[in-house]
Amino acid sequence: MEPFIWNPKQDIPEQYELKAWQTSVPGLSAGFSGRSGGTGKEPYGSLNLAFHVGDDPVDVLENRRRLARALGFPPETWTCGEQVHGVSVAVVVEKNRGKGFRDRESAFQATDGLVTNVPGVLLTSFYADCVPLYFLDPANRVVGLAHAGWKGTVGLIAEAVVATMEREYGSLRSQIRTAIGPSIGSCCYEVDEHVMGKVRDAFQEMPEAEWAPKIYSPSRREGRSMLNLKEMNRIIMIKAGILPTHIECTSWCTSCHSDRFFSYRKHNGVTGRMASWVGLKER
């Protein structure tokens, strides 16, 4: 069953909520934005949430305010990193609340993963085909996000977030819950042999027969493959100690559904960005 459920209200920014988590953990908000319900103009219309794509920063800031308020968070709690397709994970403490809300310069620099146990912090990150990863330790009330394009995926950013939660908060890997959100699917994600070489390096300790059929297939074009980044991240999570039953995975493909989502590939690189979010509200 699809874990990211569209909220059909028309007077709010478009949202796909991680319903099972929100239902089971009091005060938790987690989900993924769509492309409508904002104030922006094409080609970034209307709910672009990232500053770096060339959109009017006034519109971006207003879109962030709209989404945060719709989620029940003050806009100034919006906290994010300046993403570089890396594997660095920042631990967000009280004094970091709101980093990156107003501009790129104040965000956590060169950071693609965030974790926190501070209530009233809205963790966010940005996407237009890359894979949003969500992390939850319900026992210790710890949440996390990771931005995983192919570089972050082969760099094992999912494992890096899990290790950070274990080290900083005493999270037990067997109790951590994860989710894989809307992103480009294997139906649309074609890669070259350079990328596939990096994929093989990431799985070099596993027999290829165990993982290869699950994550890639030959493309119609010679020397190319169709890659399933969602399934690759799922396998990495399991290798990191996450129970398979604790992993939720979306069926949404951002390229197939470009009417709902921004897609870097579908729109030839000129488009907005959705946001993943997760946060625990103050009691």
C-alpha positions in Angstrom: 0.0 0.0 0.0 1.3 3.5 -0.9 2.6 5.2 2.3 2.7 8.7 1.0 -1.0 9.8 0.8 -2.1 12.9 -1.1 -3.9 15.4 1.1 -6.6 16.7 -1.4 -7.4 20.0 0.3 -7.3 22.7 -2.3 -6.5 25.7 -0.1 -3.2 24.5 1.2 0.2 23.7 -0.5 0.1 20.3 -2.1 1.2 17.6 0.4 1.8 13.8 0.4 1.7 12.7 4.0 3.5 9.8 5.6 0.3 8.7 7.2 1.4 5.6 9.1 4.1 7.5 11.0 1.8 10.5 11.8 -0.9 8.2 13.1 1.4 6.1 15.3 3.7 8.9 16.8 1.9 11.8 18.6 3.1 15.2 17.4 5.0 13.9 14.4 4.6 15.5 10.9 6.3 13.9 7.9 5.7 14.0 4.2 6.6 15.4 0.8 5.4 18.4 -1.1 3.9 18.6 -4.6 4.3 21.4 -7.1 1.0 23.2 -6.6 -0.5 25.6 -4.0 2.3 28.1 -4.0 2.9 31.6 -5.2 5.7 31.1 -7.8 5.7 31.5 -11.5 6.6 29.2 -14.3 8.9 27.4 -14.9 9.1 27.2 -11.1 5.4 27.3 -10.5 4.0 27.2 -8.2 5.4 25.6 -5.0 9.2 25.7 -5.6 10.8 25.5 -2.2 14.5 25.9 -3.0 16.6 29.1 -3.5 19.3 27.7 -5.8 17.2 27.0 -9.0 16.9 30.6 -10.2 13.4 31.4 -8.9 12.5 34.7 -7.2 13.7 34.3 -3.6 10.6 36.3 -2.4 8.3 33.6 -3.9 10.5 30.8 -2.4 10.3 32.3 1.1 6.6 32.8 0.9 6.2 29.2 -0.3 8.2 28.0 2.7 6.0 30.1 5.0 2.9 28.6 3.5 4.0 25.0 3.8 5.3 25.4 7.4 2.1 27.0 8.6 0.0 24.3 6.8 2.0 21.7 8.8 1.4 23.5 12.1 5.0 24.8 12.5 6.2 28.4 12.8 8.0 29.2 9.6 11.2 30.1 11.6 11.5 26.5 12.6 12.3 25.4 9.0 15.8 24.0 9.1 17.8 22.7 6.1 21.2 22.0 4.5 22.9 23.3 1.4 22.9 20.0 -0.5 25.9 18.9 -2.6 25.1 15.2 -3.3 27.4 14.2 -0.5 27.1 12.1 2.6 27.7 14.5 5.5 25.1 14.4 8.2 24.4 17.3 10.6 23.2 16.9 14.2 20.6 19.7 14.7 20.5 21.1 18.2 18.3 23.8 19.7 20.5 26.7 18.6 20.4 25.5 15.0 16.6 25.9 14.7 15.8 27.8 11.5 19.2 27.5 9.8 18.7 27.9 6.1 15.1 29.2 6.3 15.8 32.7 4.9 18.7 32.1 2.6 21.3 29.5 1.4 24.2 31.1 3.3 22.7 30.3 6.7 22.0 26.7 6.0 24.2 23.8 7.1 26.8 23.9 4.4 27.7 20.9 2.3 25.1 18.8 4.1 22.7 16.2 2.7 21.6 14.5 5.9 20.0 15.9 9.1 19.0 14.4 12.4 17.5 15.8 15.6 15.7 15.1 18.8 14.7 18.7 19.4 10.9 19.3 19.4 9.7 22.2 17.3 12.4 21.8 14.6 11.1 21.2 11.0 13.8 19.3 9.1 13.6 19.8 5.3 15.5 18.9 2.2 14.9 19.4 -1.6 14.3 17.3 -4.6 13.4 17.0 -8.3 14.0 13.3 -8.9 16.5 12.4 -6.2 15.4 10.1 -3.4 14.1 11.4 -0.1 14.9 9.2 2.8 13.2 9.4 6.2 14.3 8.1 9.6 12.4 7.7 12.9 13.4 6.4 16.3 10.0 6.4 18.1 11.5 5.2 21.4 13.9 8.1 21.7 11.8 10.5 19.5 14.6 11.1 17.0 13.9 12.0 13.4 16.1 12.4 10.3 16.2 13.1 6.6 18.7 12.3 3.8 18.9 13.5 0.2 20.0 10.6 -1.9 20.8 11.1 -5.6 23.0 8.4 -7.2 26.1 9.9 -5.6 24.6 9.9 -2.1 23.2 6.5 -2.6 26.4 4.8 -3.7 28.1 6.8 -0.9 25.8 5.0 1.6 24.2 8.2 3.1 21.4 6.0 4.4 23.8 4.0 6.5 25.5 7.3 7.6 22.2 8.6 9.0 21.6 5.4 10.9 25.1 5.4 12.4 24.6 9.0 13.5 21.4 8.2 15.2 23.0 5.3 17.0 26.0 7.3 18.1 24.3 10.5 19.1 21.1 9.3 20.6 21.6 5.6 21.4 19.0 4.6 18.7 18.8 0.8 18.2 19.0 -0.1 14.6 16.3 -2.8 15.1 13.9 -0.1 16.3 14.6 2.6 13.7 11.8 3.0 11.1 12.6 4.4 7.6 10.7 5.5 4.5 11.7 6.1 0.9 9.7 8.9 -0.7 8.6 10.1 -4.2 11.5 10.1 -6.7 12.4 9.0 -10.2 11.7 5.4 -10.8 13.5 2.6 -12.7 10.9 3.2 -15.5 12.5 6.6 -16.2 16.0 6.6 -14.7 18.6 5.7 -17.3 22.3 5.8 -16.4 25.6 5.2 -18.1 28.4 2.7 -17.3 30.2 5.2 -15.1 27.3 5.3 -12.7 26.9 1.5 -12.8 30.5 1.1 -11.9 29.9 3.1 -8.8 26.8 1.0 -8.0 28.9 -2.2 -8.3 31.6 -0.6 -6.0 28.9 0.1 -3.3 27.8 -3.6 -3.4 31.2 -5.2 -3.8 30.9 -7.2 -0.6 27.7 -8.9 -1.9 27.3 -11.4 -4.7 26.0 -9.6 -7.7 23.3 -12.2 -8.2 21.8 -11.1 -4.8 21.3 -7.4 -5.8 21.6 -6.8 -9.5 18.3 -8.2 -10.7 16.5 -6.1 -8.1 18.0 -2.7 -9.0 18.8 -2.5 -12.7 18.0 -3.8 -16.1 19.4 -3.1 -19.6 18.2 0.0 -21.4 17.1 0.0 -25.0 20.3 2.0 -25.6 23.6 0.3 -25.7 25.9 0.8 -22.7 23.0 2.2 -20.6 21.0 0.7 -17.7 17.7 1.5 -16.0 18.5 2.0 -12.3 16.1 1.6 -9.3 17.5 4.0 -6.7 14.6 3.4 -4.4 15.3 -0.4 -4.2 19.1 0.3 -3.9 18.5 2.5 -0.8 16.2 -0.2 0.6 18.9 -2.8 0.3 21.4 -0.4 1.9 19.1 0.2 4.8 18.7 -3.5 5.4 22.5 -4.0 5.3 22.7 -1.2 7.9 20.5 -3.2 10.3 17.0 -1.8 9.5 14.3 -4.5 9.6 12.6 -5.0 6.2 9.2 -4.6 7.9 10.3 -1.2 9.2 10.9 0.2 5.7 8.1 2.1 3.8 8.6 2.6 0.1 6.6 4.8 -2.3 5.3 3.9 -5.7 5.4 7.5 -6.9 7.7 8.3 -9.8 8.4 12.0 -10.1 9.1 11.8 -13.9 6.0 9.8 -14.7 3.9 12.2 -12.6 5.4 15.6 -13.6 1.9 17.1 -13.3 2.2 16.6 -9.5 6.0 16.8 -9.0 9.0 18.7 -10.3 11.3 16.5 -12.4 14.8 17.5 -13.3 15.0 15.0 -16.1 11.5 15.5 -17.5 11.9 19.3 -17.5 15.5 19.4 -18.9 17.0 20.8 -15.7 14.8 23.9 -15.5 12.3 23.4 -12.8 11.5 23.9 -9.1 12.2 21.6 -6.1 9.8 19.8 -3.8 10.7 19.4 -0.1 10.7 16.4 2.2 9.9 17.3 5.8 9.9 15.6 9.2 9.5 17.2 12.6 8.1 16.7 16.1 5.8 19.4 17.4 6.4 20.9 20.8 4.1 19.5 23.4 
